[in-house]
Amino acid sequence: MPKGRYGEEVGEDYLCKKGYGLLARNYRTRYGEIDLIFLDGDEIIFVEVKAKVGDDFGTPEEMVDKRKINQIQRIADSFLVARADLARKYEKYRIDVVAIVFNEMGGVDRIDHYENVGF
């Protein structure tokens, strides 16, 4: 399984265990894709998952820059227009990042969840 897809599955499982409710996976628009969309209480959470094997050439967090966050915001806006029913029901939104570092054997060395990195 490709690292990115495996990372998304690990991130999804991690957030589900925290009690978040999954709304969508790999939501695509002409602006790009959001990896995961969850509900957390009264908020819609747009989640970017970044996964790497080891930290030798930078961390997964370093891969999420201002340009990427702006792109996620555009996609999130598109989702909220398309799903106006959800936008009316859940008035709060945020962007989260799940950063995962795998070891060479495919195990998780580190997983960090950063809440509210945009909006």
N, C-alpha and C positions, 0 to 999 in steps of 0.2 A: 504494500500500500504506500502511495506517495506520502512523504513527510507532511506536506500541507494538509492533506485530507485526514491523516492520522492525528495531527495536531488539533484540527477542528473537532474530531471525535473526543479527544481527551479534554479539550476545553468545554465542550458541550456537557460531558459527563460531570466535570468539576462544578459547573454552574448549576446543573440539575441537583447535585448533592447539596448545594447551598440553598436549595429551595426555589430557584428560579423556574419559571414555566416557559418552555420553548414555544415560540410562535412560528419561526421560519428558519430554514438553513439556506445558505447561498442565494440570497435574494439579489437578483440581477436587474439592472437598469442600463440605459445607454451611458450612464456615468461610471459604471463599474459594479462591483459586488460587495455586499456586506456578508460576512461569514455566518453570523448567527444573530437572531433577533429573539429576545426573551421578554417576559414580564417579570417584574420584581415589585410586588405590592401594587402600588398605583402608578408605576413607571414602566415605559417601554424602554428596553435596553438594546442598543445597537452595538454588537460586539465584534471587534477585530481580533482575530487569533493570529499570533505570530509564533512560529516554532522553528528551532534550530537544533542542530546536533552540536553540542559543546558551545562554549563562549569564546573560543580562540580568535575568531574573526568578528567580534562584536556581539552584542546581546540582541535578543529579539526586540526588546524595547526600543533600541536605536533605529529599528526599521520603520517605526511609526513616527513620521515627522508631521509638520504642520500641513504640508500638501496632502498627505494621506488622510489626516483628520478632516480637512476641508472637503475632500472627495466623499468621505463617509457621511458628512453632514448633507451634501447634495443628494446622496442616495437615500438617506433617512427622510429628507424632505419629500422625495418622490414616493417613498413608501407611505408616508402619512397622508399624502394627497390620494393615493390609490386606495388606502384603507381608512377613509374618513371616519368610518364607524369606530375604529380603534382610537383614532386621534381625538374624537369627541369623548370617548369613554375614559381614556388615559391622557390626562393633560400634561403630565411630566414625561420628559424624554432625556436620555443621556447616552453618551458613547463611553464604552468600557473597552479596555484592552486586556486580553489574556496572553501572557508571555510564557512560553514553555521551552525549557532546555532539556533535550533528550541526551542520554549517554549513547555510546557506540552500540550497545546491545538493544537499544530501543526503549529502555526504561526511562522514566521521568526523573531527571535530576532536580529540576526546579519548576514550579509553576507559580506565577504571580498574577494577581488580578488587580488591575488599576481601574478604579471607578471614576466616572465623570471627567474624562480627559478632553471633552469638547463641549460645544453648545454655549 
